[in-house]
Amino acid sequence: MRILLVLAMMMAGAAWAEDLAVGIGHDLPNVIVETPQGPVTIQREQDTARELSGEWARTSRPCPPFCIQPVTPAPGVTTIGELELIEMLRDPDALVLDSRTADWFRAGTIPGAVHMPYSEVVDRLGELGCEPDFDGWDCEAAQRVALFCNGLWCGQSPTAIRAMIAAGYPAEKIYYYRGGMQSWRLLGLTVITPGE
């Protein structure tokens, strides 16, 4: 029986290799995440000749305001990459926040991300497990959250993170996907247009 199980696993692996030439990770061809529109499969673009174009291919933007962001936006915050972000998308106890302005969000986002613009995040901490109190917010029961924006040069999520911490959100429950949409797109990962 054990030999049959091993053979079945080997055949599944071979089928995966034939179906997807470009996987997310060594043993991770794709993942399915829940969105308000239903389940979405996240996988990498299979066309190995495809290149970024337009806005996401730009290497330089005027600084200020588009200056390269620090690896850690605030003490105690953990910076993560794509694999960790995908794990948070799959975790029902975590929340991934797209902290960009509405125009950027409408143009495409990471499947499963919740739109919470950086300028509104402190007013919406109640959606993240915080309770209003006389001094502002009690965030003892706050959720683990990951924030992202447009890329290494975008200050929207770092600004939101610092504002959250100043309002009482525990830094150790905040994760920062520094690569943002530019890195996500560079890796050919699935992007959805909200509402479609």
Order of alpha helices (4+ residues) and beta strands (2+ residues): alpha-beta-beta-beta-alpha-beta-alpha-beta-beta-beta-beta-alpha-beta-alpha
